[in-house]
Amino acid sequence: GVVFMSARGDKAKELFQSGYNCSQSVLIAFSDITGLSEETSAMIASGFGGGMGRMREVCGAVSGMFMVAGFLYGTTDKDGEAEKAAHALGADTAFADVLLHGPRHVGLARAEGV
């Protein structure tokens, strides 16, 4: 519920403030669920900082959320229907985040002072 996510958000914020990028912070905050070590999570998510390789596009926090959603609900099934369900989950995850926090385009967020 909300407390579960709030604790994860607090952990991600703490990790970000310690020097990890947004994507690394989110993925590491869920390492107990993904089973990945902090080091492995940081390596996987490292290229998504600064809006995907510092291109100032989708915030790394959203990329990290998609990675966590993939670990929790993703599929290895090559069936088209399973893939559609995984894509829908990603879209739902991103939509929920935008509703809660506003747009996650790094360039726009920086321009708006976020």
N, C-alpha and C positions, 0 to 999 in steps of 0.2 A: 503494500500500500504506500501511502504518502510518506510515512516514517522511513520505510525501507529505501525509497528513492531519495529522500532528503539526506539520509546518512551517506548514500552513495554520492550525491551532489556535493556534500561537504567534503568528502574524501577527495573527489575530483578537483575541487577548488584548492584544497591543501596541496595536492600533487602539482597543480598548475603553478601555484605560488612558490613551490620549491624548485621550479625550473623546467618541468615537463611541458610539452605543448598541449593544446586542447585535446587532440585525439588520443595522445598517450595517456593523459590524465583520466579520460573517461574509460578507456579500455583497462587500464591498471585498476581503477576503482571496482571493476567487476572481476578481478582475477580469481577470486575465490569461486566464482561461478564458472568462468571459462576454463579454469584449470591451468591457465598460462602463468608462468612466473612474471614478476614485475619486469625483469630484463627482456623476456621474450615479447611481452605486451608492448613495451617501449620500442623495441626494434620493429615490430609489425606496423605500429601506428606512426612511426617517426616521419614518414614522408607526407603525412596528411596535415601537418602543422601549417599555419599561416594561410589556410584556405586552399589546401591541396598543393603542396610544394611551393608555398609562398606566392601562389598565383592570385591570392585574395578572392577565391571563389567560395565554395561551400565551407563553412567553418569546420575545423577539425573535430569539434565536439559532436557535430552531427555525423561525421564520418565514423567517429568512435561509437556512437549510438548504433549505427548500422552494423558495425562489426559485432557488437554485443548482441544485437537482435539476430544476426546470423548464427552466432554460437548457440543462442537459446532456441531459435525457431527455424533455422535454415534447413536446407535440404541438400542431400547428395544425389537425390533421385534425378535422373536426366529426363524425366517425364515433363512435358510442357505444362501440365496443370500444376504440378508441385512448384515449378519455377514461377508461375503466375502468382501462386499463393505467397511465395517468398517476396516477390516484387510488391505485392499489395501490402504485406507487412512493413516493408521499408517505407512505402508511401504513407502508411498510417502513422508510423513512428515519426517521420519528418513533419507530417501535418500536425500531430499532437504537440511537437516541440515548438512549431511556429505559433500555434495558438497560445501556448504557455509563455513563450519568451520573445516572440517577434521574429523577423526575418533573420536568417543565418548566412547571409552572403557577406563574407568578411569585408569586402570593399565598401559595401553599403553601411555595414555596422560601424566601420571605422569613420566613415564620412559623417555618420549620425552621432559619433562620440560614444558608442557603446563599448 
